[in-house]
Amino acid sequence: MKPFPGGIVVSNPFSIEVESRDGCIVIRLAGYVDAHTAPQFESAVQGEVGAGRNRLIVDCANLNYISSAGLGVFMSFIEEVREAGGDIKISGLPPKVRHTFEILGFHEIFDIVGNETEARDRFSAA
């Protein structure tokens, strides 16, 4: 939540959807992933990984902001997922958010693609 002048507190919008599609799990993030919302993202990833589903696509097309807490979710699962023979592909990053991922070198660790279809195709080609 962010305080605005006059003492009004407004929370940043966040939503997450998870669906199985073409042998992959698609996790769609929208709004703001920050210290308050990252646990929901982490819980969604943990639920899928814990169930043995390790072909993950995180669709960020509607993501407005991600904090270090949200970025940490990606890092905390990548080794486990790859050791199980899967991967985490990141799709649809808006330019502002993509810049953050690139500055931190995520493009060297993760397969970052333009859209969800391209991510599914990369899994199919593997």
C-alpha positions, 0 to 999 in steps of 0.5 A: 500500500502506498500513502498519498497526500492527505493520509489516504492509503491506496493498495497497488492492484495485483492478480495472479492466474494459474492454468494448465495449457499444452503441457505447461503451467502458465502463471499470469501476473498482473499489476504490482509484485512487491513485498506484499504480493510476492508471497502469493506468487511464491505460493503459486509457483511452490504449489506447481513445483511441489506437484511435480509440474516443472514446465512453467511459463510466467506471463508478465504481459500485464505486469506493471512493477516487480520488486526485489521480492518478486524477482527473488521468487524466480531465483528461488525456484530455477535450480529446483525446476531445472534439476527436475528437468523443467524450466521457467520461461518468462514471457511478455515483459513490458519494456519498463519491467524488461529493463529491470530484468536485463539490468540484473542479468536475468536474460542470461539465466532465464529464457525471456520470450515475447509471448506465451505462445513462443514460450510454449514453442520453446518447450516443444522444441526442447 
